[in-house]
Amino acid sequence: MVWMAYLLEEDEHGTWLYTPEGSRVAGRRGGAVATSYVGIPEAPGLHVLQLVPAGGAWWFGTWAIDQVGRRTAIDICTPATFEDGEWSYVDLELDVYRRQDAVGIFDGDEFDEACQSGMIEADEREVSVSTAAGLDDRLRGSDGLLDEVVWDRLAAVVRLELPPLSGTPSP
């Protein structure tokens, strides 16, 4: 997936990005390019806060609020890199989530298949499993960053009423 985002700031937690509702995302699935709105396919999409964590962490987090409520989605991935004005990472299939009171790790089957096929190497597997378990524990417990800071930051940036990012990015 490819999307545009506003750079909010860099702090001790990492680099904060924001994509306002009404912005578009693009991606490839099965060789075909598809577009939708950020956060959900239907217009106008959602306001989405993203965090590229500091220190080369093996995850990338997103936070949004939809008709059901708050949702946290964290991709387990290679450490994100910044080059030519773009952040990128390799998604290692495991995803950690919180949806209301439900917390968990999903896409385990896809992760296992990628490990068995050699797409994810043994050292990447070990870091992925450890990172996912640590984030799962943080979401189940009380974590200042994941429980408070992200939601305060999302609320503050939505109040800025930044315009949607125009154009459709190309994957």
C-alpha positions in Angstrom: 0.0 0.0 0.0 1.1 3.5 -0.7 -0.4 6.7 0.8 0.6 10.3 1.4 0.9 11.8 4.9 1.7 15.0 6.6 4.9 14.9 8.7 3.8 16.0 12.2 7.0 15.8 14.1 9.8 13.6 15.3 10.2 13.0 19.0 11.5 10.3 21.4 8.8 7.9 20.2 9.7 8.3 16.5 8.3 10.0 13.5 4.6 10.9 13.6 2.7 11.0 10.3 -1.0 11.9 9.6 -3.3 11.2 6.8 -6.6 13.0 7.0 -10.0 11.6 6.0 -10.7 12.1 2.3 -7.2 11.0 1.3 -6.6 8.0 -1.0 -4.4 5.0 -0.8 -3.3 2.6 -3.6 -1.9 -0.9 -3.7 -1.4 -4.0 -5.7 -3.2 -7.2 -5.1 -2.9 -10.1 -7.5 -1.1 -7.9 -10.0 -4.0 -5.4 -10.2 -3.8 -1.8 -8.9 -6.6 -0.7 -6.6 -7.4 2.5 -4.8 -9.5 3.3 -1.8 -9.8 5.8 1.0 -7.4 5.8 3.9 -8.5 3.6 6.8 -11.5 2.1 5.1 -12.5 1.7 1.4 -15.6 3.8 1.6 -15.6 7.6 1.3 -14.6 9.6 3.0 -12.2 7.2 4.8 -10.8 7.9 8.3 -8.4 10.2 10.0 -5.3 8.0 10.5 -2.3 8.6 12.7 0.9 6.7 12.0 4.1 6.2 14.0 7.4 5.1 12.6 9.0 4.1 15.9 12.4 5.4 16.9 15.4 3.1 17.2 14.9 0.8 14.2 12.0 -1.0 15.8 10.4 -3.9 13.8 6.9 -2.4 13.7 4.8 0.4 12.2 1.7 1.5 14.0 -1.6 3.1 12.8 -4.5 4.5 14.8 -8.0 5.5 13.7 -11.5 5.8 15.0 -14.4 4.5 13.0 -18.1 3.8 13.6 -17.2 1.0 16.0 -14.7 3.0 18.0 -10.9 3.2 18.4 -8.7 0.8 16.5 -5.0 0.1 16.7 -3.2 -1.8 13.9 0.5 -2.5 14.1 2.4 -4.2 11.2 5.3 -6.3 12.2 7.9 -5.3 9.6 11.5 -4.6 8.9 12.7 -1.3 10.4 11.2 1.5 8.3 13.7 3.5 6.1 13.4 7.0 4.7 14.7 7.6 1.2 13.7 10.1 -1.5 10.9 11.5 0.6 9.3 8.2 1.3 9.1 5.9 4.3 9.1 2.2 3.4 9.2 -1.2 5.1 8.7 -4.8 4.3 5.6 -6.2 5.9 6.4 -9.5 7.6 2.7 -10.6 7.7 2.1 -10.6 11.5 -0.3 -7.9 12.7 -1.0 -6.9 16.2 -4.4 -5.2 16.9 -6.7 -3.7 19.5 -10.3 -3.3 18.7 -12.3 -2.1 21.7 -11.5 -4.7 24.4 -10.2 -7.3 21.9 -6.4 -7.5 21.6 -4.5 -10.1 19.5 -2.1 -11.1 16.8 -3.5 -12.1 13.4 -2.3 -13.3 10.0 -0.3 -16.1 11.7 -1.1 -18.5 8.8 0.3 -16.1 6.2 3.3 -15.6 8.5 3.9 -19.3 8.8 3.6 -19.8 5.0 6.1 -17.0 4.4 8.5 -18.6 6.9 8.2 -22.1 5.4 8.6 -20.8 1.8 11.8 -18.9 2.8 10.3 -15.4 2.2 10.9 -14.7 5.8 14.2 -15.9 7.1 14.9 -17.5 10.5 16.3 -14.4 12.1 13.4 -12.3 10.8 11.0 -14.9 12.2 12.6 -14.7 15.6 12.4 -10.9 15.8 8.9 -10.8 14.4 7.5 -13.3 16.9 9.3 -11.5 19.8 8.2 -8.0 18.6 4.5 -9.2 18.2 4.5 -10.8 21.6 5.9 -7.6 23.2 3.4 -5.4 21.5 0.5 -7.7 22.4 1.6 -7.5 26.1 1.8 -3.7 25.8 -1.7 -3.5 24.4 -3.1 -5.8 27.0 -1.5 -3.8 29.9 -1.2 -0.1 30.6 1.1 1.6 28.2 1.4 5.4 28.1 2.4 5.6 24.5 -0.2 3.1 23.1 -3.0 4.0 25.5 -2.7 7.8 25.8 -0.2 9.6 23.7 -1.5 8.3 20.3 -5.1 9.1 21.0 -4.3 12.6 22.4 -2.1 13.2 19.3 -4.8 12.0 16.9 -7.5 14.2 18.5 -5.2 17.2 18.4 -4.3 16.8 14.7 -7.9 16.2 13.6 -8.8 19.6 15.3 -6.3 21.2 12.9 -8.6 20.4 10.0 -5.8 19.7 7.5 -7.1 19.2 4.0 -7.1 15.7 2.5 -4.0 14.9 0.5 -4.9 15.1 -3.1 -4.0 12.8 -5.9 -3.7 9.0 -5.9 -0.3 7.7 -5.1 1.1 5.0 -7.4 2.2 1.7 -5.9 
